[in-house]
Amino acid sequence: MSRKALLAALGPLALLGGCGLSPMYAGGGSGEVARAVSSVAVAPIEGQSGWLVRNALVDRLGAGKQQAPRYRLDVRLDEKLQGLGLIGNDAITRERRTLRARYQLVDASNGAILLDATASADAGLDVVENEYAVIAAEQTALENLSHEIADQIVTRVAVRLRQAR
């Protein structure tokens, strides 16, 4: 490879350092964003789906590592199970499970709302003759949706806390 070709290939990389981009979690678990995220307390959320979402949030945020949380995360869930795919005898062959979360990140010191947003996820599942299989599929879908909602919330919270620094 010629010197000219090498400079042409590496030139844009030199410009990338000046663009202001930096890793969100620079510094790992002891970095600024990780410390800010771990100072978020998650308020209790109603219902089974609330329990699943709250546990996923606590796991991802690392909540509880600090004695006095600086922020509080309030979450309200709305879930729906809708029958689709009717066949000739009006039997449902497909279901759609939807989980939506409205959440607010609140500064615990003054009650100011730092973030007010929504997250949503949905999953489709087949309805078969075996009732146990359908119940298991619905439960698995709810667990997966809970994790997806928690991921969306944590990402938005981390971005907001990074902007606040």
Secondary structure, 3 states (H helix, E strand, C coil): CCHHHHHHHHHHHHHHCCCCCCCCCCCHHHCHHHHHHHCEEECCCCHHHHHHHHHHHHHHHCCCCCCCCCEEEEEEEEEEEEEEEECCCCCEEEEEEEEEEEEEEEECCCCCEEEEEEEEEEEEEECCCCHHHHHHHHHHHHHHHHHHHHHHHHHHHHHHHHHHC
